[in-house]
C-alpha cells in the first residue's frame, strides 16, 4: 500500500462499463516525509474520499480486482481508506487538521483518573 493525497477528481464520459457509477480520483503518491513522489495517478474510490484527504492506496491490480470481486475488472489503483493518524516510534507525525484538537495518545503516561 501507499500513502497519497487526493488532489482532484476525474470525469470521463466515455469509459469502460466497469467504471459506471464509480468515482475516480486523482491522487499524488507521497514518500515517507509526505513529499510528492512520482506522477499523479487515477484511482477508483472505495473510501468516499475527496480532494484534500490523505489516503491509503492499493496499487496492485490483482488485489484491487479482488476488492471489486471481478477478476477481469480494468483496475489497478484503488483508494481503500482514510488516514487519521500516523505514528512512528511513539511520535505522531501526521494528523489531519480536523483532528489536531484531540490530544495525541501517549503510551508512556499513566491515567490521572482517581477513584
C-alpha positions as CSV (number, residue, x, y, z in Angstrom):
1,X,0.0,0.0,0.0
2,X,1.0,3.6,-0.5
3,X,0.2,6.9,1.1
4,X,-1.2,9.6,-1.2
5,X,-3.1,12.9,-1.2
6,X,-6.3,13.3,-3.2
7,X,-5.6,16.3,-5.5
8,X,-8.6,16.1,-7.8
9,X,-11.4,14.2,-9.4
10,X,-11.6,12.7,-12.8
11,X,-14.7,12.9,-15.1
12,X,-14.6,10.5,-18.0
13,X,-17.9,10.5,-20.0
14,X,-16.7,7.6,-22.3
15,X,-15.5,4.8,-20.2
16,X,-15.4,1.0,-19.7
17,X,-18.7,-0.3,-18.2
18,X,-16.9,-1.3,-15.0
19,X,-16.5,2.4,-14.1
20,X,-20.2,3.3,-14.4
21,X,-21.3,4.9,-11.1
22,X,-17.8,4.7,-9.6
23,X,-15.9,7.9,-8.5
24,X,-12.4,8.4,-10.0
25,X,-9.9,10.4,-8.0
26,X,-6.6,12.0,-9.0
27,X,-4.0,11.1,-6.3
28,X,-0.5,12.1,-5.7
29,X,1.7,9.4,-4.1
30,X,3.9,10.6,-1.2
31,X,7.2,9.5,0.2
32,X,7.9,8.8,3.9
33,X,8.2,12.5,4.6
34,X,4.9,13.3,2.9
35,X,6.6,14.8,-0.2
36,X,5.1,14.2,-3.6
37,X,6.9,11.3,-5.4
38,X,6.3,10.2,-9.0
39,X,3.4,11.2,-11.2
40,X,-0.2,11.7,-10.2
41,X,-2.4,8.7,-10.8
42,X,-6.1,8.0,-11.3
43,X,-7.6,5.7,-8.7
44,X,-11.0,4.2,-8.1
45,X,-12.5,5.4,-4.9
46,X,-13.7,2.8,-2.3
47,X,-13.5,5.0,0.7
48,X,-15.7,8.0,-0.3
49,X,-12.6,10.2,-0.2
50,X,-12.4,13.8,-1.6
51,X,-9.9,16.4,-2.6
52,X,-7.6,17.2,0.3
53,X,-7.8,13.8,2.0
54,X,-4.7,11.8,2.8
55,X,-5.5,8.2,1.9
56,X,-4.2,4.6,1.8
57,X,-3.9,3.4,-1.8
58,X,-3.8,-0.1,-3.0
59,X,-1.7,0.0,-6.2
60,X,-1.6,-3.7,-7.3
61,X,-4.0,-4.9,-10.0
62,X,-5.0,-8.4,-8.7
63,X,-5.6,-7.2,-5.2
64,X,-7.6,-4.3,-6.5
65,X,-9.7,-6.6,-8.7
66,X,-10.3,-8.8,-5.7
67,X,-11.8,-5.9,-3.8
68,X,-14.4,-5.5,-6.6
69,X,-15.0,-9.2,-6.9
70,X,-14.2,-9.1,-10.6
71,X,-11.1,-10.8,-11.9
72,X,-11.4,-9.0,-15.3
73,X,-12.0,-5.5,-14.0
74,X,-9.7,-2.9,-15.6
75,X,-8.5,-1.5,-12.4
76,X,-5.1,-1.3,-10.8
77,X,-5.1,1.6,-8.3
78,X,-7.8,1.9,-5.6
79,X,-8.3,4.3,-2.6
80,X,-9.1,1.9,0.2
81,X,-9.1,4.2,3.3
82,X,-8.5,7.5,5.0
83,X,-5.5,8.2,7.2
84,X,-6.5,9.5,10.7
85,X,-3.0,9.4,12.2
86,X,0.5,8.2,11.5
87,X,2.7,7.3,14.4
88,X,6.4,6.5,14.1
89,X,8.3,5.2,17.2
90,X,5.7,6.7,19.5
91,X,5.6,10.2,17.9
92,X,2.6,11.3,16.0
93,X,4.0,12.6,12.7
94,X,0.7,13.1,10.9
95,X,-2.9,14.0,11.9
96,X,-5.4,15.8,9.7
97,X,-6.2,19.4,10.7
98,X,-9.7,18.4,12.0
99,X,-8.1,16.0,14.4
100,X,-5.5,18.4,15.8
101,X,-7.7,19.5,18.7
102,X,-7.6,15.9,20.0
103,X,-4.6,15.3,22.3
104,X,-2.2,12.6,21.0
105,X,-2.3,9.2,22.7
106,X,0.7,8.7,24.9
107,X,2.0,5.2,25.6
108,X,4.2,6.4,28.5
109,X,1.8,8.4,30.6
110,X,-0.5,6.9,33.3
111,X,-4.1,7.8,33.7
112,X,-4.9,10.6,36.2
113,X,-8.3,9.0,37.0
114,X,-8.6,8.6,40.7
115,X,-11.4,6.6,42.4
